[in-house]
Amino acid sequence: MAHTPVPAGALDRSRWLPDIQLGWETRNARWWALGAAGALVVVAGAAMAVWGMFPVDLHEPTHFAGIMSPTCGLTRSVVAVFRGDLTLAWRYNPAGPLVAAVSVAFLARLPAGWAMGRGPVLRVRPGRLGWIVLGLALVALEIRQQGQAELLMTTGL
């Protein structure tokens, strides 16, 4: 019976485990894009927290058929964060507080990087295990959001 060789790199742990690096880098075009995206989320979220939701239907077509996606309730969740109601934010979408926090961080990083000429950077390469965990988390969020369909089908905040 012949022994089948293991392909090179098949047992290489670096392909499976995440690689997380924290450091500093000089300004680049990506900074401005992430800062602008953070500013958009923060400004829109804060505006809707004060004056109410924008009169625009942001739902996906499947929403009207009762099929909730992982992003359903995300806008209302972010608005609830900016109103200071983390419990309601969690009910609408558990990713909302994370989106709000990352957006504030991107926005704060912009002037700090401009003033110092460099800024903090977090690089995450998830590896195979990280991608599997992320995929399972998205499936879990999809199932959770579908269980919240009655709440998510209501309008307003």
Salt bridges, closest charged atoms under 4 A:
ASP19 OD2 - ARG125 NH1 3.80
GLU25 OE2 - ARG30 NH2 3.38
GLU25 OE2 - ARG109 NH2 3.62
GLU25 OE1 - ARG123 NH2 2.77
ASP57 OD1 - HIS59 ND1 2.73
